[in-house]
């Protein structure tokens, strides 16, 4: 699982804070409206995804807690792994959704045009 949080030089990218709670793998930057990624926690999440193939969520959450020193519940771990916060946030941004709708409407329009040409 690759994260978009680091550029090629491994420099942290600031991400706009969207919720009240700081998600696992991030810390609040000096500017309180932005988040900074924590590389060690993000690496632990990547390893945790591999461990989940052989271990339970509870065991994996305890391992992540021991490795990083930051608590995460088994439910929180499941949610965090199911949702890559940044990539999902980018994918669900209003601009992307609008483009997806426009694209699907365009495809639908082309299909209708083909159907009408065939039937005429």
TORKOL-4160 file (C-alpha; in steps of 0.2 Angstrom, whole numbers, padded with zeros to 4 digits, m for minus):
120
<pt num="1" X="0000" Y="0000" Z="0000"/>
<pt num="2" X="0008" Y="0016" Z="m0005"/>
<pt num="3" X="0004" Y="0033" Z="0003"/>
<pt num="4" X="0003" Y="0049" Z="m0006"/>
<pt num="5" X="0009" Y="0058" Z="0009"/>
<pt num="6" X="0028" Y="0058" Z="0005"/>
<pt num="7" X="0036" Y="0065" Z="m0011"/>
<pt num="8" X="0051" Y="0057" Z="m0019"/>
<pt num="9" X="0062" Y="0066" Z="m0006"/>
<pt num="10" X="0052" Y="0059" Z="0008"/>
<pt num="11" X="0046" Y="0076" Z="0013"/>
<pt num="12" X="0030" Y="0077" Z="0022"/>
<pt num="13" X="0015" Y="0084" Z="0014"/>
<pt num="14" X="0002" Y="0094" Z="0024"/>
<pt num="15" X="m0015" Y="0088" Z="0022"/>
<pt num="16" X="m0031" Y="0099" Z="0026"/>
<pt num="17" X="m0039" Y="0093" Z="0042"/>
<pt num="18" X="m0057" Y="0088" Z="0039"/>
<pt num="19" X="m0063" Y="0081" Z="0055"/>
<pt num="20" X="m0061" Y="0084" Z="0074"/>
<pt num="21" X="m0051" Y="0069" Z="0077"/>
<pt num="22" X="m0033" Y="0066" Z="0071"/>
<pt num="23" X="m0033" Y="0050" Z="0062"/>
<pt num="24" X="m0020" Y="0036" Z="0066"/>
<pt num="25" X="m0004" Y="0039" Z="0056"/>
<pt num="26" X="m0005" Y="0058" Z="0057"/>
<pt num="27" X="m0002" Y="0072" Z="0069"/>
<pt num="28" X="m0008" Y="0090" Z="0070"/>
<pt num="29" X="0004" Y="0102" Z="0062"/>
<pt num="30" X="0009" Y="0119" Z="0069"/>
<pt num="31" X="m0005" Y="0126" Z="0059"/>
<pt num="32" X="m0020" Y="0118" Z="0068"/>
<pt num="33" X="m0030" Y="0116" Z="0051"/>
<pt num="34" X="m0017" Y="0104" Z="0044"/>
<pt num="35" X="m0011" Y="0087" Z="0047"/>
<pt num="36" X="0006" Y="0079" Z="0045"/>
<pt num="37" X="0009" Y="0061" Z="0042"/>
<pt num="38" X="0019" Y="0050" Z="0054"/>
<pt num="39" X="0030" Y="0039" Z="0043"/>
<pt num="40" X="0032" Y="0025" Z="0057"/>
<pt num="41" X="0014" Y="0024" Z="0060"/>
<pt num="42" X="0010" Y="0023" Z="0042"/>
<pt num="43" X="0023" Y="0009" Z="0039"/>
<pt num="44" X="0015" Y="0000" Z="0054"/>
<pt num="45" X="m0002" Y="0001" Z="0046"/>
<pt num="46" X="0006" Y="m0006" Z="0030"/>
<pt num="47" X="0013" Y="m0021" Z="0040"/>
<pt num="48" X="m0003" Y="m0023" Z="0049"/>
<pt num="49" X="m0012" Y="m0026" Z="0033"/>
<pt num="50" X="0000" Y="m0040" Z="0029"/>
<pt num="51" X="m0002" Y="m0047" Z="0047"/>
<pt num="52" X="m0021" Y="m0047" Z="0045"/>
<pt num="53" X="m0020" Y="m0061" Z="0033"/>
<pt num="54" X="m0014" Y="m0073" Z="0047"/>
<pt num="55" X="m0020" Y="m0064" Z="0063"/>
<pt num="56" X="m0036" Y="m0057" Z="0070"/>
<pt num="57" X="m0040" Y="m0038" Z="0071"/>
<pt num="58" X="m0038" Y="m0038" Z="0090"/>
<pt num="59" X="m0021" Y="m0046" Z="0089"/>
<pt num="60" X="m0015" Y="m0034" Z="0075"/>
<pt num="61" X="m0022" Y="m0019" Z="0084"/>
<pt num="62" X="m0012" Y="m0024" Z="0100"/>
<pt num="63" X="0004" Y="m0026" Z="0089"/>
<pt num="64" X="0002" Y="m0009" Z="0081"/>
<pt num="65" X="m0001" Y="m0001" Z="0098"/>
<pt num="66" X="0015" Y="m0010" Z="0105"/>
<pt num="67" X="0025" Y="m0005" Z="0089"/>
<pt num="68" X="0020" Y="0013" Z="0088"/>
<pt num="69" X="0015" Y="0018" Z="0106"/>
<pt num="70" X="m0001" Y="0025" Z="0100"/>
<pt num="71" X="m0017" Y="0016" Z="0104"/>
<pt num="72" X="m0029" Y="0010" Z="0090"/>
<pt num="73" X="m0044" Y="m0001" Z="0093"/>
<pt num="74" X="m0048" Y="m0016" Z="0083"/>
<pt num="75" X="m0063" Y="m0007" Z="0076"/>
<pt num="76" X="m0052" Y="0009" Z="0072"/>
<pt num="77" X="m0039" Y="m0002" Z="0064"/>
<pt num="78" X="m0052" Y="m0010" Z="0052"/>
<pt num="79" X="m0059" Y="0007" Z="0048"/>
<pt num="80" X="m0042" Y="0014" Z="0045"/>
<pt num="81" X="m0037" Y="0000" Z="0034"/>
<pt num="82" X="m0053" Y="0000" Z="0024"/>
<pt num="83" X="m0051" Y="0018" Z="0021"/>
<pt num="84" X="m0035" Y="0026" Z="0015"/>
<pt num="85" X="m0040" Y="0043" Z="0021"/>
<pt num="86" X="m0031" Y="0054" Z="0009"/>
<pt num="87" X="m0034" Y="0043" Z="m0007"/>
<pt num="88" X="m0052" Y="0041" Z="m0002"/>
<pt num="89" X="m0054" Y="0060" Z="0002"/>
<pt num="90" X="m0046" Y="0064" Z="m0015"/>
<pt num="91" X="m0057" Y="0051" Z="m0024"/>
<pt num="92" X="m0073" Y="0058" Z="m0015"/>
<pt num="93" X="m0069" Y="0076" Z="m0018"/>
<pt num="94" X="m0083" Y="0086" Z="m0026"/>
<pt num="95" X="m0073" Y="0090" Z="m0041"/>
<pt num="96" X="m0069" Y="0071" Z="m0044"/>
<pt num="97" X="m0087" Y="0067" Z="m0041"/>
<pt num="98" X="m0093" Y="0080" Z="m0053"/>
<pt num="99" X="m0081" Y="0073" Z="m0067"/>
<pt num="100" X="m0087" Y="0056" Z="m0064"/>
<pt num="101" X="m0105" Y="0061" Z="m0066"/>
<pt num="102" X="m0101" Y="0070" Z="m0081"/>
<pt num="103" X="m0091" Y="0055" Z="m0088"/>
<pt num="104" X="m0106" Y="0043" Z="m0084"/>
<pt num="105" X="m0118" Y="0055" Z="m0092"/>
<pt num="106" X="m0107" Y="0057" Z="m0107"/>
<pt num="107" X="m0106" Y="0038" Z="m0109"/>
<pt num="108" X="m0125" Y="0036" Z="m0107"/>
<pt num="109" X="m0128" Y="0049" Z="m0120"/>
<pt num="110" X="m0117" Y="0040" Z="m0132"/>
<pt num="111" X="m0126" Y="0024" Z="m0129"/>
<pt num="112" X="m0142" Y="0032" Z="m0132"/>
<pt num="113" X="m0136" Y="0040" Z="m0148"/>
<pt num="114" X="m0130" Y="0023" Z="m0154"/>
<pt num="115" X="m0147" Y="0015" Z="m0150"/>
<pt num="116" X="m0157" Y="0028" Z="m0159"/>
<pt num="117" X="m0146" Y="0027" Z="m0174"/>
<pt num="118" X="m0149" Y="0008" Z="m0175"/>
<pt num="119" X="m0168" Y="0010" Z="m0173"/>
<pt num="120" X="m0170" Y="0024" Z="m0186"/>
